[in-house]
Amino acid sequence: MRAVIQRVKSASVTVDGEVVSSIGPGLLCLIGIRETDTMKDLEFICKKILTVRAWPHPETQKAWDVNVVSGGMEVLLVSQFTLCARLKKPKPDYSKAMGPQQAKDLYSQLVEEVRRQYQAGRVKDGVFGAKMDVALLNDGPVTYMLDSQDPDG
């Protein structure tokens, strides 16, 4: 499983001209699911999303001291199968991405797990498989790339 995590001041997902999800300060997490991903990969990504220290402490200004949970911020999860693309040729190859139905199920489990481990009302998501317009006001910018198959990456 791959994730691109961005610290944002705000982010939203619009489908067919309608905003379906939005958050204030927090993390926008783009999620790609590989054909070989399992619950172990899901658990790794979930833990990283909730524990990565991306903000300074509000009182001491100590850098990289606060995570989304301790800061009481929000999370917006967005499925993005293109994160699993291989670019050997000019045309992207998506053969390593999990099939749509299985990926939808695993993605839904990820959303539910993040909600369970944090606060359900602070965790939003896009519409799996839809053409989404994702808007964000990046904070920093601060962006992390995670890969459950390369946990130290």
Residue pairs with C-beta under 8 A, 6 or more apart in sequence:
1 31
1 32
1 33
1 34
1 37
1 41
1 42
1 44
1 45
1 110
1 147
1 148
2 31
2 32
2 34
2 83
2 84
2 145
2 146
2 147
2 148
3 29
3 30
3 31
3 32
3 45
3 48
3 49
3 83
3 144
3 145
3 146
3 147
4 29
4 30
4 80
4 83
4 143
4 144
4 145
4 146
5 27
5 28
5 29
5 30
5 48
5 49
5 52
5 54
5 143
5 144
5 145
5 146
6 27
6 28
6 29
6 30
6 136
6 138
6 141
6 142
6 143
6 144
7 26
7 27
7 54
7 55
7 138
7 139
7 140
7 141
7 142
7 143
8 23
8 25
8 26
8 27
8 28
8 76
8 136
8 137
8 138
8 139
9 24
9 25
9 137
9 138
9 139
10 22
10 23
10 24
10 25
10 136
10 137
11 22
11 23
11 26
11 28
11 76
11 134
11 135
11 136
11 137
12 19
12 21
12 22
12 23
12 76
12 134
12 135
12 136
13 19
13 20
13 21
13 22
13 76
13 78
13 124
13 125
13 126
13 127
13 132
13 133
13 134
13 135
14 20
14 132
14 133
14 134
14 135
15 126
15 127
15 130
15 131
15 132
15 133
20 126
20 127
20 132
21 76
21 124
21 125
21 126
22 76
22 124
23 74
23 75
23 76
23 124
24 73
24 74
25 71
25 73
25 74
25 139
26 68
26 73
26 74
26 75
26 76
26 122
27 49
27 52
27 54
27 68
27 73
27 74
27 75
27 76
28 76
28 78
28 134
28 136
29 49
29 75
29 76
29 77
29 78
30 78
30 80
30 83
30 134
31 45
31 77
31 78
31 79
31 80
31 83
31 107
31 110
32 79
32 80
32 81
32 82
32 83
32 84
32 97
33 79
33 81
33 84
33 97
33 98
33 103
33 106
33 107
34 41
34 84
34 96
34 97
34 98
34 149
35 96
35 97
35 98
35 99
37 98
37 106
37 148
39 109
40 148
41 148
41 149
42 106
42 109
42 110
42 113
43 113
44 146
44 148
44 151
45 110
45 146
45 148
46 110
46 113
46 114
46 117
48 146
49 68
49 75
49 114
50 67
50 68
50 69
50 75
50 114
50 117
50 118
51 67
51 69
52 67
52 68
52 144
53 64
53 65
53 66
53 67
54 64
54 66
54 67
54 68
54 142
54 144
55 64
55 65
55 66
55 67
55 71
55 73
56 62
56 63
56 64
56 65
56 66
57 65
57 66
58 66
58 71
68 74
68 75
68 118
69 118
72 122
73 122
74 122
74 123
74 124
75 114
75 118
75 122
75 123
75 124
76 124
76 125
76 126
77 107
77 110
77 111
77 114
77 123
77 124
77 125
77 126
78 125
78 126
78 132
78 134
79 103
79 104
79 107
79 125
79 126
79 128
79 129
81 94
81 97
81 98
81 103
82 92
82 94
84 94
84 96
84 97
84 98
85 92
85 93
85 94
85 97
86 92
86 93
86 95
86 96
87 93
97 103
98 106
100 129
103 128
104 128
104 129
107 128
108 128
111 123
111 125
114 123
115 123
126 132
126 134
145 153
146 153
147 153
